[in-house]
Amino acid sequence: MIQNLLLDIWSLTAEMAPYLLLGFLLAGLMHEFIPRQVYANYLSKADTKSVVLAALFGVPLPLCSCGVLPTAMGLRREGGSRGATISFLIATPQTGVDSIIATYSLMGLPFAIIRPVVAFVTAIMGGTLVNVFESEDEIVVVRRTAIQEENKPLFEKLKGSIQYGFVEMMADIGKWLVVGLIVAGLITAVVPDQWFEVFKDNSLLSILLVLCISVPMYVCATGSIPIAVALMMKGLTPGAALVLLMAGPACNVASLLVINKVMGRRTLLLYLTAIIGGAVLFGLGIDYLLPREWFTTGLIAQGGCCADEHLGWLSIASAIALLLLLANALLHHHDHCDCADEHCNGECDSHTGNMQKDEKTEVFAIEGMHCSHCAANVKRAIQSVGGVETVNVSLSEKSARVSGRYDRQEVCQAIESIGYRILPTNL
């Protein structure tokens, strides 16, 4: 049984590896070459155009399920409308350039096409519902210092792309990808087929089961793919697999708590209505309106790949490279400088910067940071406060060390405005 489990995990990893590496590279290139201001400049009006643009921005953007939260709240603080913010929150965690490519690698072209389409449509549904049923309140735009995107040379941008895609992003979603592969292997090798007999080929029961699993579960868009494959191999319908792919990354408990706190209970209910309602409707549509062979042919071929097929050299080399990069990223995540500077080389000057005697330094304990995206957004929010000179955000210690001539209340408001909570500290 252990041998079968390891073979299943290795097979899934090898099948996904070439596509994952390409996806991480594209994610890094998007991060470096698309200015952040682009996402905020077109999302300020409470109209359909802003909602659609937010969905278009969000579908390919490679952000993990927790990293999208501060990014979306940051858009809100910079003037994004309530509907556009919700549209962005729905579209972004469900897909991403990396997960779309990985979906194609394990689940075939139909799923790779339908997944971003469903994310786009449900995002528009959610944003439109919010625009219709929620009044647009006044947005408090935090004052920003003169922090601009650097005009870096091409080589530096390419270097930053590699750093972001293969180190920072891998550190963020790597553990969830590993968890997803292990869970998929356990379902395939250990769970008896009889456990799913009552759900086999029953679309409604399969979808309800997956909803019960996926809504509270934390799983990234890429990590959900092998789990969906394993459930389909046990007899659950393609529509149920789609529900897991869509609801799992977007409806975890952390997302729900932040949206409820920052945007209110009614907005949260509209958010859930759009995601769950859209996923269920599309899931039932796939099961009853489209040929099942579109979604199962590739899975049937993979069912015997562990034992019967010889993996090509590209898959094996890519899997080895992926495992090495994952190990490096996870070690980097714990051992590297945690100042949250996106291009920090571990010897950040801000750790030893000189301060004038009349400046103050405080440490803010912050609840809710889970990844480098979170830390980078916290740093950016604090830097937007007037009078702040230096900011060091430690992801491992869940804290921010702030120096300068600033108003403490403004710093607290900036952090809490993107969905985090300030904890009491004696530091």
N, C-alpha and C positions, 0 to 999 in steps of 0.2 A: 504494500500500500504506500509506504514512504517513497519507494522508487517511482511508482506511478505519479505520485504527487510532484516529485522533483522534475520528472519528465514533462508533466503538463505545464509547470511553471516555466521551465526552460523553453518549451515550444512556444508558449504565448510570448515570452520575452523576445525570442528570436524573430518571430513573425512581426512584432511591432517595432523592433529596434531600428531598422533603416528609416522608417517613417517618423519615428520619434526624434531621431537625430536631425532629420530635415526640419521637422516642426520646431524644435528648440532653436535651430539656426535662424529660421524665418522670424521667430518670436524676438530674438535678439536684434535682428535687422529692423524690425518694426519699432522696437523700443528706442533705438538710436537715431533713426532717420525720420521719424514722424514727431514733430514737436508737440509737447503736451498741450499747448495753448489751442491747438487745432480742435481738440475735443470739447473745449469749453466755449469757444467763440461762436458756435452755431447752435447752441442748445438753450438759449436764454428765454425764448418765447414759449408761452403755454399754448402751442398749436400743434397741428398734426405734423408739420414739417420738422419741428424739433424732435418730436417723438420718433419719427422715421429715421432721421439722421443719427439719433442716439443709438437706435437699434443697429444701424449700419456700422457705426463706430464699434459697437460692442461685440458683434458676432465674430469678427476675426481677432479681436484683441486677446492676447494670451495672458489672462490674469486668473489666479486661483480663486477658490470660493471665498476665502477670507480677504484676499488682497483686493478684490473688487469693491469691498465695502468702503474703506477709506478713500479709494479713488472716486467712487460715486459721490460720497459725501463732500469730497473736495470740489467736484464739479458743481455741486449744489451751492457751496460757499462762494464759488467764483461767478455765480449768476445763473446756473442752469435751472430751468423750470422744474417743478415737482414731477410733472408727467415725463419729461425727458430723463430725469434722474432715475425714475422707476423703470423706464424702458431700458436704460443702460444697465441697471442692476439685474434685469431679467435676462437680457441677451448675452452679457459678457461671461458669466460663470458656466452657462450651458454649453458653450462652444469655445472656439479659439483655433487659430491656425494649426497649432500642434495637435489638438484633439480631433479636428476634422481629418487630418492626414492619418492619424492613428486609427480612427474609426474605419477609414477605407482599408487599412491594412488587415484588420481582423473581421470586419463585418460587411465589407463589400461596398460597391459604389452607391447602390440605392440608399443605404443608411447614411453614407457620407454626404449625400445630397439632401436628404430629408431632414437630417438633424439641424443644420444651420437654417433651413427654411422654417422649421417649427420654432426655433429660437427667435427668428426674426418676426414671425407672425405673432407669437405670444408676447413678445416685447411690445409690439405696437398695440396689442389688445390691452396690456397692463397700463401703458402710458396714456392711452386714450381714455380708459376708465377713470384714471386719476384726474385727468384734465376735466372730465365731465362732472365727476362727483366730489372733487376737492377744490376748494377755492385756493387761489395762488396767494400765499402770504408773502410778507416782505422778506427779502433775503438779506441777511447781514453779511456783507462781503468784508472779510478781515483785511486790514491794511497789509500791504505787501512791501517788503523791502525791494531794492533794485536787484533781484536775483533773476538773471536771464539765462536762457539756454546758451551754452558756449558755442562759438563758431569754431568747432574743432576740425582739424584736418581729417581727410578721408581715412587715413591709417588709424587714427585714434578712434574714429567711429566704428571701424571694423573690429578693432580690438575690444571696444566696449560692447559690441554685439556678441562677441564670443564670451566675454565675461558674464554678460547678463543671461544669455541663453543657456550656456553650459555650466554655469556655476550658480548664479543667484536663482534663476528660475528652477533649475534642477533641485536646489536645496529646498525650495518652497514646496514643490509638488512631488519630489522624489519619494518621500516616505509614504505618501498616499498612493503613488503608483505601485510601490512595492506591496503595500497592504492590499491593493486591488488585485494584483497578480496572485498573491497568496490565497486570498479569499476565493478567487476564481478556481485556483488549483484544488482547494479543499472541496468546493462544491462539485467539481468534476470527478475527483478521485475518491472522495470519502462519503459524500451524501448519497444515500440510496435513491434510485429512480422512483421507488414507491412513495417517497415523501412528497413528490410533486404530482402524483397520479391524479388527484382530484382537480389540479389546476391545468393538467395537460390539455392543450388545445381549447381551453375555456377562456375566451378573451376577457370577459368581465371579471371573473375570479382572479385571473392572472394579474390584471391591472390593479385590482384592489390589494392583492398581496404585495405587489411591488410598491404601491403607494405607502403602505404601512411600514415597509422597510426603508424607503428612500427619503421620506419627508424629514425625520429627525436625524438621519445619518449624515455625517460629514464625509464627502467624497468629492474629489476634483473631477473635472470633465474627462480627463484622460484616464484616471484610475477607475472610473465607472465602466469603461469599455470591456475589460476582461470579465467583470462580474456579470454584465449583460450577456456576454457570449456564453458564459457557463450556465446561466439560467435558461437560455434558449436551448442549449444542448440537453437540458433536463426536461424540456417539453413546454416551457412557458412560451407564450406567443410573441411574435415580433413587436406587436403593439405594446405589450408589457415591457419589453426591453427598451423601447423608445421612452416610455414613462420613466424608467430608471435613469436613462441618459439625460433626461430633461429636468425631472424633479429633484433627483439626488443632489446635483451640484448647486442648485439654486434655493433649495428649501431647508437647508440645515439650520439647527437651532441658533447658531451664532448669527446668521443673517437675519433671522426673524426677530431676535432680540434687539439688534441694532436698528432695524427699520422701525420697529415699534417705538423705540426710545427717541429717535431723531425725527421721524416723519409722522408718527402717530398711529393709533390703532386702526383707524379707517383706511389709511393708505396701506397698512400691512394686510388687511383683509382683501383689498383690491389686488394687491400684489399676489397673494396666494390664489385668489380666484382665477387670475390670468394664467398663472403657471400650471396649477393643477387642472383647471378646466381645459386649457389648451392642450396639455399633454394627453389627457384622457380622450378628448375628442379626436385628436390626431392618431392616438393609439388604436381606438376603435375603427377609425377610418382605414388604417393600414391593414387591420385584421379582416375587415369585411369588404373592402373595396379594391384592394390590390392583391395580385397573385402572391401567395406565400413563397413560391419558388424564388422570387426576387431577393428575399431576405434570408433564405435558408441554404441555398446552394453552396455558398462559400463556407458556411458553418459545417455542413456535412463533409466537405473536403477536408476541413481542419480537424474533424473528429478523430481521424486516424493518423494525424501528422506526427504525433509523438513516436509511434511505434513503426509506422509503415513508410513514412517519407523521409528522405535524406535531405536535411536542410542544406541550402546552398551556401557557398563560401561567403557571400555578401551578408546573409542573415547571421551567420556565426560570427564573422568579424564585427558586424554592427552590434550584436548582442554583447560581445566582450568589451567593445569600446563603451557602450552604454553603461555597463556595470562598473567599469573603471571610473567613468565620469560621474556616476551617481555616488560612488564611494568618495571621490575627491570633493564633490559638492557638499555632501553631508559632513565630511570632516571640516571643510572650509566654513560651513555654517556654524560650527561650534568653536573652532579655533581662530578664525580670522577676526580682524578688527570689526567690532560691532558698532561703528559710528554711524552706520546707515548711509554713508556717502556712496553713491552708486558706482563710483570709479575709484574708491579708496584702495590704496595698495598696501594697507596694513600699517602704514607709518604716517597716519593722518596728522597734519600740523595742528589741527584743532584740539588735539589731546594735550598739547603743550603750549598752546598759544598764550602770549603774555596778556595780562589783564591789568587795567588801571585800578588803583586802590579803591576808587569810589564805585567800582562795578560790583554787582552781587552775583553769587553763584548759588543755584538751588538745584536739588534733585527731585524730579517728579516721578512718583511711582505710577505706572500706567497699566490698567487692566485691559486685556483684549488684543494685544499684539501677538500674532502667530507666525508671521513670515517677514521676509525682507521688504515686501511691498508695504506691509503695515508700518514697519519702522521708517521706511523712506517717506511715507505720507505723513507720519507724525512729525518727522524732522521738517518737512516742507511746511506743515501747518504752523509749527513753532517759529520758523524763520520768517513767516509772514507777519509776525507781531512786531510792531515798532519798538526799537531799542534793544532787540536781541542781537548779540554779537556772535556768540558761538553756541552750537547745539551738538551734543553727543548723545545719540540714542543707542541704548544697549538692548538688543533683542533678547539676549540670554538673561539679563537681569530685569527685563520689563520696566525700564526706567529711562528718563531723559535728563541729562545734566545741562542746564541752561545758564549762560553767563551774559551779562550786559546790564543796561539801564532800562528795564522793561517793567510793565505792570503785571504782577503775578496773576491777577484775575483775568487779564486778557490772554495770557498763556493757557490758563485752565479752560477758558472758553474756546480757544482755537483747537485744543485737543479734543474736548468733548463735542465740538461741532461736527467732527468727522466720525463720531460713533464710539469713542473710547471713554474710559472712566478714570478719573484721578483718585488714587488711593492715599490715605494718610501715610506720612512718612516722617521719621525722625531725623533724616539725613539733612 
